[in-house]
Amino acid sequence: MVHERQTPQGDAEVRKLRQRLYKRSLLIVVIAQFFGGAGLAAGVTVGALLAQDMLGTESFAGLPSALLTIGAAFASLLVGRFSQRYGRRLGLAGGFLVGGIGAILVIVSAAYDNAFLLFVSLFIYGAGTAANLQARYAGTDLARADQRAKSISMAMVATTFGAVAGPNLVDVTGRWATAAGLPSMTGLFMLAAAAFLLAGGVLYIFLRPDPLLAAAQMADVFEPLGRKAAEKGASPSGNRGLVVGSSVMVLTQVVMVAIMTMTPIHMKHHGHSLGDVGMVIGIHIGSMYLPSLVTGVLVDKLGRTVMSMTAGGLLLLAGLLAALAPADSMLLLIAALALLGLGWNIGFISGTALIVDATEPSGRAKVQGTLDVLIALAGASGGALSGIVVAQSSYAILSFAGGGLALLLIPVVLWSRTKRQVADGISQHQ
């Protein structure tokens, strides 16, 4: 236990201990994310197609994504509160376990052609997505302020291997499922079940000592120092930091999920194979995670504000390209979805860093879990509305709307900068 700051030498020892524990906990999170990333692919790649086959209509093709993200929202709240009370280890491991059970139930629902069970299962499966996203916070609990964005990015880039490999294994896993007498599209959910259970097992066994609990014990030594150096150029504090950070993540999530959800349906309509769909979504997910290591460094160096506005510009370009690209052009579809993933990556890391900057260990996990509910609900809204928009108009209209919505990121972060400058001016005259 570390509660007193008696000597400079004592403080130095605590900082050294913190860095050792930080490196160990981040390594465990990274290993778990290798497995967790593979579990993300199934719902994104074949969830909508599976529901379309069962229901015989595409009007509700966005419903699986919506249910998955609503399930993730509910799970985020529970994982955050559970983690605050018992630590990251139990909270994250429990989320992955429930997600693995949900993936198994999806397979059962497809085997019996039961659409109702499919929807319930996707809701449960969302817990794995929630745990996968909240794992990024575990890497920051013991990090210095100038390491936070990089820590977030390392946890996210670890997701890349499984997240990219998953969609591109759609044909292979489909053959596994067919050989087992199951519908071919359940193959990715077989992979997801194993991946989520492995990720949960790694965290439960090896994430010791718990980084959140250790950070709370050491907070009196290193949090004041971290606050002082929190952000170069733009450091919102308290509630303003939470508002801006969550707004950035919500907007990027809505735009990304809406366009991504309907891209497989759009491609299928125009004669693309399931393998083509897997390739496009795989590159998209790779773009969501692979640039993370560089992104984290840039967010720490250039500041949260600059990178948030960059995210808005990239998402706008992605929406315009997706809307204007010929439906038979794999190259342009790949470029659009890659830009979509990159814009999401930059916005998500910037927003997460803003939230970590604005929270203390004593209430961090609870606040983060609550804010992740907003992010998940934003994804649910984007997924549900995307199917309706495409059914009533077109994929191009959906993409144009998504690009336009991304522009809201710019006034949000400019508002943050203006508020900070006003506050600084007042403090200087007091």
Secondary structure as UniProt FT lines:
FT   HELIX           8..55
FT   TURN            59..62
FT   HELIX           63..86
FT   HELIX           88..111
FT   TURN            112..113
FT   HELIX           115..138
FT   TURN            139..142
FT   HELIX           145..147
FT   HELIX           148..157
FT   TURN            158..159
FT   HELIX           160..168
FT   HELIX           170..179
FT   TURN            180..181
FT   HELIX           184..186
FT   HELIX           187..206
FT   HELIX           211..228
FT   HELIX           238..269
FT   TURN            270..271
FT   HELIX           274..289
FT   TURN            290..291
FT   HELIX           292..302
FT   HELIX           304..324
FT   TURN            327..328
FT   HELIX           330..357
FT   TURN            361..363
FT   HELIX           364..392
FT   HELIX           395..406
FT   TURN            407..408
FT   HELIX           409..428
//
